[in-house]
Amino acid sequence: MNRAQRRAHARLWPILVLVLLSVSAAALVAKARIDSAAIEAVAVLAGDE
């Protein structure tokens, strides 16, 4: 691996880590919202508003 490839590789890793963290955080938020909506829907159907 030459110097340019190493430099590009070193520049790419932080970006990939940030993208992975962003996607993971978005997935957790989406899951929490879906769970919350499901709980609310069950409460409404049960008449417990």
PDB file of N, CA, C and O in Angstrom:
ATOM      1  N   MET A   1       0.858  -1.182   0.000  1.00  0.00           N
ATOM      2  CA  MET A   1       0.000   0.000   0.000  1.00  0.00           C
ATOM      3  C   MET A   1       0.900   1.240   0.000  1.00  0.00           C
ATOM      4  O   MET A   1       1.741   1.402   0.884  1.00  0.00           O
ATOM      5  N   ASN A   2       0.723   2.087  -0.968  1.00  0.00           N
ATOM      6  CA  ASN A   2       1.590   3.262  -1.037  1.00  0.00           C
ATOM      7  C   ASN A   2       1.066   4.386  -0.137  1.00  0.00           C
ATOM      8  O   ASN A   2       0.025   4.256   0.506  1.00  0.00           O
ATOM      9  N   ARG A   3       1.809   5.479  -0.110  1.00  0.00           N
ATOM     10  CA  ARG A   3       1.487   6.569   0.816  1.00  0.00           C
ATOM     11  C   ARG A   3       0.116   7.175   0.530  1.00  0.00           C
ATOM     12  O   ARG A   3      -0.638   7.457   1.462  1.00  0.00           O
ATOM     13  N   ALA A   4      -0.217   7.378  -0.739  1.00  0.00           N
ATOM     14  CA  ALA A   4      -1.517   7.974  -1.086  1.00  0.00           C
ATOM     15  C   ALA A   4      -2.666   7.066  -0.652  1.00  0.00           C
ATOM     16  O   ALA A   4      -3.688   7.539  -0.156  1.00  0.00           O
ATOM     17  N   GLN A   5      -2.490   5.771  -0.842  1.00  0.00           N
ATOM     18  CA  GLN A   5      -3.535   4.838  -0.425  1.00  0.00           C
ATOM     19  C   GLN A   5      -3.700   4.842   1.094  1.00  0.00           C
ATOM     20  O   GLN A   5      -4.822   4.811   1.600  1.00  0.00           O
ATOM     21  N   ARG A   6      -2.580   4.881   1.818  1.00  0.00           N
ATOM     22  CA  ARG A   6      -2.659   4.925   3.284  1.00  0.00           C
ATOM     23  C   ARG A   6      -3.346   6.194   3.753  1.00  0.00           C
ATOM     24  O   ARG A   6      -4.154   6.164   4.681  1.00  0.00           O
ATOM     25  N   ARG A   7      -3.021   7.324   3.103  1.00  0.00           N
ATOM     26  CA  ARG A   7      -3.631   8.592   3.487  1.00  0.00           C
ATOM     27  C   ARG A   7      -5.139   8.557   3.228  1.00  0.00           C
ATOM     28  O   ARG A   7      -5.925   8.994   4.069  1.00  0.00           O
ATOM     29  N   ALA A   8      -5.538   8.041   2.073  1.00  0.00           N
ATOM     30  CA  ALA A   8      -6.965   7.945   1.751  1.00  0.00           C
ATOM     31  C   ALA A   8      -7.669   7.005   2.728  1.00  0.00           C
ATOM     32  O   ALA A   8      -8.786   7.276   3.168  1.00  0.00           O
ATOM     33  N   HIS A   9      -7.014   5.914   3.058  1.00  0.00           N
ATOM     34  CA  HIS A   9      -7.578   4.945   3.988  1.00  0.00           C
ATOM     35  C   HIS A   9      -7.751   5.579   5.372  1.00  0.00           C
ATOM     36  O   HIS A   9      -8.785   5.402   6.016  1.00  0.00           O
ATOM     37  N   ALA A  10      -6.743   6.309   5.817  1.00  0.00           N
ATOM     38  CA  ALA A  10      -6.806   6.966   7.125  1.00  0.00           C
ATOM     39  C   ALA A  10      -7.886   8.041   7.147  1.00  0.00           C
ATOM     40  O   ALA A  10      -8.488   8.291   8.191  1.00  0.00           O
ATOM     41  N   ARG A  11      -8.134   8.672   6.019  1.00  0.00           N
ATOM     42  CA  ARG A  11      -9.158   9.707   5.944  1.00  0.00           C
ATOM     43  C   ARG A  11     -10.551   9.091   5.888  1.00  0.00           C
ATOM     44  O   ARG A  11     -11.524   9.712   6.317  1.00  0.00           O
ATOM     45  N   LEU A  12     -10.649   7.879   5.364  1.00  0.00           N
ATOM     46  CA  LEU A  12     -11.951   7.245   5.167  1.00  0.00           C
ATOM     47  C   LEU A  12     -12.513   6.634   6.449  1.00  0.00           C
ATOM     48  O   LEU A  12     -13.725   6.671   6.661  1.00  0.00           O
ATOM     49  N   TRP A  13     -11.656   6.072   7.310  1.00  0.00           N
ATOM     50  CA  TRP A  13     -12.136   5.378   8.501  1.00  0.00           C
ATOM     51  C   TRP A  13     -12.996   6.237   9.419  1.00  0.00           C
ATOM     52  O   TRP A  13     -14.063   5.780   9.830  1.00  0.00           O
ATOM     53  N   PRO A  14     -12.587   7.463   9.763  1.00  0.00           N
ATOM     54  CA  PRO A  14     -13.457   8.267  10.649  1.00  0.00           C
ATOM     55  C   PRO A  14     -14.825   8.537  10.030  1.00  0.00           C
ATOM     56  O   PRO A  14     -15.832   8.577  10.737  1.00  0.00           O
ATOM     57  N   ILE A  15     -14.862   8.721   8.720  1.00  0.00           N
ATOM     58  CA  ILE A  15     -16.138   8.957   8.040  1.00  0.00           C
ATOM     59  C   ILE A  15     -17.018   7.718   8.150  1.00  0.00           C
ATOM     60  O   ILE A  15     -18.210   7.823   8.437  1.00  0.00           O
ATOM     61  N   LEU A  16     -16.433   6.549   7.923  1.00  0.00           N
ATOM     62  CA  LEU A  16     -17.204   5.307   8.024  1.00  0.00           C
ATOM     63  C   LEU A  16     -17.717   5.082   9.443  1.00  0.00           C
ATOM     64  O   LEU A  16     -18.847   4.632   9.633  1.00  0.00           O
ATOM     65  N   VAL A  17     -16.896   5.390  10.426  1.00  0.00           N
ATOM     66  CA  VAL A  17     -17.325   5.228  11.822  1.00  0.00           C
ATOM     67  C   VAL A  17     -18.477   6.180  12.136  1.00  0.00           C
ATOM     68  O   VAL A  17     -19.446   5.783  12.783  1.00  0.00           O
ATOM     69  N   LEU A  18     -18.382   7.420  11.687  1.00  0.00           N
ATOM     70  CA  LEU A  18     -19.465   8.381  11.927  1.00  0.00           C
ATOM     71  C   LEU A  18     -20.755   7.952  11.238  1.00  0.00           C
ATOM     72  O   LEU A  18     -21.838   8.074  11.811  1.00  0.00           O
ATOM     73  N   VAL A  19     -20.643   7.454  10.018  1.00  0.00           N
ATOM     74  CA  VAL A  19     -21.831   6.978   9.303  1.00  0.00           C
ATOM     75  C   VAL A  19     -22.457   5.802  10.047  1.00  0.00           C
ATOM     76  O   VAL A  19     -23.676   5.736  10.204  1.00  0.00           O
ATOM     77  N   LEU A  20     -21.619   4.878  10.503  1.00  0.00           N
ATOM     78  CA  LEU A  20     -22.130   3.722  11.237  1.00  0.00           C
ATOM     79  C   LEU A  20     -22.828   4.149  12.529  1.00  0.00           C
ATOM     80  O   LEU A  20     -23.896   3.635  12.860  1.00  0.00           O
ATOM     81  N   LEU A  21     -22.229   5.079  13.250  1.00  0.00           N
ATOM     82  CA  LEU A  21     -22.853   5.570  14.481  1.00  0.00           C
ATOM     83  C   LEU A  21     -24.173   6.281  14.192  1.00  0.00           C
ATOM     84  O   LEU A  21     -25.147   6.113  14.926  1.00  0.00           O
ATOM     85  N   SER A  22     -24.202   7.072  13.127  1.00  0.00           N
ATOM     86  CA  SER A  22     -25.426   7.784  12.763  1.00  0.00           C
ATOM     87  C   SER A  22     -26.543   6.815  12.409  1.00  0.00           C
ATOM     88  O   SER A  22     -27.683   6.982  12.842  1.00  0.00           O
ATOM     89  N   VAL A  23     -26.211   5.806  11.624  1.00  0.00           N
ATOM     90  CA  VAL A  23     -27.219   4.818  11.230  1.00  0.00           C
ATOM     91  C   VAL A  23     -27.713   4.045  12.452  1.00  0.00           C
ATOM     92  O   VAL A  23     -28.909   3.783  12.580  1.00  0.00           O
ATOM     93  N   SER A  24     -26.808   3.683  13.337  1.00  0.00           N
ATOM     94  CA  SER A  24     -27.196   2.959  14.553  1.00  0.00           C
ATOM     95  C   SER A  24     -28.107   3.812  15.429  1.00  0.00           C
ATOM     96  O   SER A  24     -29.118   3.328  15.939  1.00  0.00           O
ATOM     97  N   ALA A  25     -27.751   5.068  15.599  1.00  0.00           N
ATOM     98  CA  ALA A  25     -28.575   5.964  16.414  1.00  0.00           C
ATOM     99  C   ALA A  25     -29.950   6.154  15.784  1.00  0.00           C
ATOM    100  O   ALA A  25     -30.962   6.142  16.486  1.00  0.00           O
ATOM    101  N   ALA A  26     -29.993   6.326  14.471  1.00  0.00           N
ATOM    102  CA  ALA A  26     -31.274   6.494  13.785  1.00  0.00           C
ATOM    103  C   ALA A  26     -32.136   5.241  13.934  1.00  0.00           C
ATOM    104  O   ALA A  26     -33.350   5.339  14.115  1.00  0.00           O
ATOM    105  N   ALA A  27     -31.514   4.068  13.860  1.00  0.00           N
ATOM    106  CA  ALA A  27     -32.265   2.820  14.015  1.00  0.00           C
ATOM    107  C   ALA A  27     -32.829   2.698  15.427  1.00  0.00           C
ATOM    108  O   ALA A  27     -33.968   2.267  15.604  1.00  0.00           O
ATOM    109  N   LEU A  28     -32.041   3.073  16.431  1.00  0.00           N
ATOM    110  CA  LEU A  28     -32.528   3.006  17.813  1.00  0.00           C
ATOM    111  C   LEU A  28     -33.682   3.977  18.043  1.00  0.00           C
ATOM    112  O   LEU A  28     -34.658   3.641  18.714  1.00  0.00           O
ATOM    113  N   VAL A  29     -33.568   5.178  17.487  1.00  0.00           N
ATOM    114  CA  VAL A  29     -34.646   6.160  17.623  1.00  0.00           C
ATOM    115  C   VAL A  29     -35.906   5.663  16.925  1.00  0.00           C
ATOM    116  O   VAL A  29     -37.006   5.777  17.465  1.00  0.00           O
ATOM    117  N   ALA A  30     -35.743   5.113  15.724  1.00  0.00           N
ATOM    118  CA  ALA A  30     -36.899   4.598  14.993  1.00  0.00           C
ATOM    119  C   ALA A  30     -37.566   3.459  15.762  1.00  0.00           C
ATOM    120  O   ALA A  30     -38.792   3.391  15.835  1.00  0.00           O
ATOM    121  N   LYS A  31     -36.758   2.569  16.332  1.00  0.00           N
ATOM    122  CA  LYS A  31     -37.317   1.458  17.107  1.00  0.00           C
ATOM    123  C   LYS A  31     -38.077   1.979  18.324  1.00  0.00           C
ATOM    124  O   LYS A  31     -39.159   1.484  18.639  1.00  0.00           O
ATOM    125  N   ALA A  32     -37.521   2.964  19.003  1.00  0.00           N
ATOM    126  CA  ALA A  32     -38.195   3.534  20.171  1.00  0.00           C
ATOM    127  C   ALA A  32     -39.516   4.186  19.770  1.00  0.00           C
ATOM    128  O   ALA A  32     -40.514   4.062  20.480  1.00  0.00           O
ATOM    129  N   ARG A  33     -39.520   4.878  18.634  1.00  0.00           N
ATOM    130  CA  ARG A  33     -40.758   5.526  18.185  1.00  0.00           C
ATOM    131  C   ARG A  33     -41.806   4.496  17.800  1.00  0.00           C
ATOM    132  O   ARG A  33     -42.990   4.669  18.091  1.00  0.00           O
ATOM    133  N   ILE A  34     -41.369   3.412  17.139  1.00  0.00           N
ATOM    134  CA  ILE A  34     -42.307   2.357  16.754  1.00  0.00           C
ATOM    135  C   ILE A  34     -42.884   1.686  17.996  1.00  0.00           C
ATOM    136  O   ILE A  34     -44.088   1.443  18.071  1.00  0.00           O
ATOM    137  N   ASP A  35     -42.025   1.385  18.972  1.00  0.00           N
ATOM    138  CA  ASP A  35     -42.495   0.767  20.210  1.00  0.00           C
ATOM    139  C   ASP A  35     -43.482   1.683  20.934  1.00  0.00           C
ATOM    140  O   ASP A  35     -44.509   1.228  21.438  1.00  0.00           O
ATOM    141  N   SER A  36     -43.162   2.973  20.981  1.00  0.00           N
ATOM    142  CA  SER A  36     -44.033   3.934  21.646  1.00  0.00           C
ATOM    143  C   SER A  36     -45.386   4.018  20.942  1.00  0.00           C
ATOM    144  O   SER A  36     -46.431   4.059  21.591  1.00  0.00           O
ATOM    145  N   ALA A  37     -45.355   4.042  19.616  1.00  0.00           N
ATOM    146  CA  ALA A  37     -46.601   4.108  18.857  1.00  0.00           C
ATOM    147  C   ALA A  37     -47.425   2.837  19.060  1.00  0.00           C
ATOM    148  O   ALA A  37     -48.652   2.897  19.149  1.00  0.00           O
ATOM    149  N   ALA A  38     -46.757   1.697  19.132  1.00  0.00           N
ATOM    150  CA  ALA A  38     -47.471   0.435  19.343  1.00  0.00           C
ATOM    151  C   ALA A  38     -48.128   0.413  20.718  1.00  0.00           C
ATOM    152  O   ALA A  38     -49.273  -0.018  20.854  1.00  0.00           O
ATOM    153  N   ILE A  39     -47.411   0.873  21.729  1.00  0.00           N
ATOM    154  CA  ILE A  39     -47.968   0.913  23.087  1.00  0.00           C
ATOM    155  C   ILE A  39     -49.162   1.865  23.135  1.00  0.00           C
ATOM    156  O   ILE A  39     -50.181   1.569  23.760  1.00  0.00           O
ATOM    157  N   GLU A  40     -49.022   3.011  22.467  1.00  0.00           N
ATOM    158  CA  GLU A  40     -50.123   3.973  22.443  1.00  0.00           C
ATOM    159  C   GLU A  40     -51.332   3.395  21.712  1.00  0.00           C
ATOM    160  O   GLU A  40     -52.468   3.593  22.145  1.00  0.00           O
ATOM    161  N   ALA A  41     -51.103   2.687  20.615  1.00  0.00           N
ATOM    162  CA  ALA A  41     -52.202   2.089  19.860  1.00  0.00           C
ATOM    163  C   ALA A  41     -52.930   1.044  20.703  1.00  0.00           C
ATOM    164  O   ALA A  41     -54.158   0.971  20.679  1.00  0.00           O
ATOM    165  N   VAL A  42     -52.183   0.245  21.440  1.00  0.00           N
ATOM    166  CA  VAL A  42     -52.803  -0.765  22.302  1.00  0.00           C
ATOM    167  C   VAL A  42     -53.614  -0.080  23.393  1.00  0.00           C
ATOM    168  O   VAL A  42     -54.711  -0.529  23.724  1.00  0.00           O
ATOM    169  N   ALA A  43     -53.087   0.997  23.951  1.00  0.00           N
ATOM    170  CA  ALA A  43     -53.810   1.718  25.001  1.00  0.00           C
ATOM    171  C   ALA A  43     -55.102   2.312  24.458  1.00  0.00           C
ATOM    172  O   ALA A  43     -56.137   2.272  25.124  1.00  0.00           O
ATOM    173  N   VAL A  44     -55.044   2.862  23.253  1.00  0.00           N
ATOM    174  CA  VAL A  44     -56.252   3.448  22.651  1.00  0.00           C
ATOM    175  C   VAL A  44     -57.276   2.353  22.376  1.00  0.00           C
ATOM    176  O   VAL A  44     -58.465   2.531  22.645  1.00  0.00           O
ATOM    177  N   LEU A  45     -56.822   1.226  21.844  1.00  0.00           N
ATOM    178  CA  LEU A  45     -57.744   0.124  21.561  1.00  0.00           C
ATOM    179  C   LEU A  45     -58.356  -0.427  22.843  1.00  0.00           C
ATOM    180  O   LEU A  45     -59.507  -0.864  22.847  1.00  0.00           O
ATOM    181  N   ALA A  46     -57.593  -0.408  23.925  1.00  0.00           N
ATOM    182  CA  ALA A  46     -58.099  -0.913  25.199  1.00  0.00           C
ATOM    183  C   ALA A  46     -58.975   0.123  25.901  1.00  0.00           C
ATOM    184  O   ALA A  46     -59.640  -0.196  26.887  1.00  0.00           O
ATOM    185  N   GLY A  47     -58.981   1.348  25.408  1.00  0.00           N
ATOM    186  CA  GLY A  47     -59.788   2.398  26.001  1.00  0.00           C
ATOM    187  C   GLY A  47     -59.148   3.049  27.203  1.00  0.00           C
ATOM    188  O   GLY A  47     -59.841   3.660  28.016  1.00  0.00           O
ATOM    189  N   ASP A  48     -57.829   2.931  27.335  1.00  0.00           N
ATOM    190  CA  ASP A  48     -57.125   3.482  28.495  1.00  0.00           C
ATOM    191  C   ASP A  48     -56.528   4.852  28.240  1.00  0.00           C
ATOM    192  O   ASP A  48     -55.842   5.388  29.111  1.00  0.00           O
ATOM    193  N   GLU A  49     -56.758   5.414  27.118  1.00  0.00           N
ATOM    194  CA  GLU A  49     -56.201   6.708  26.708  1.00  0.00           C
ATOM    195  C   GLU A  49     -55.462   7.355  27.820  1.00  0.00           C
ATOM    196  O   GLU A  49     -54.927   8.451  27.651  1.00  0.00           O
TER     197      GLU A  49
END
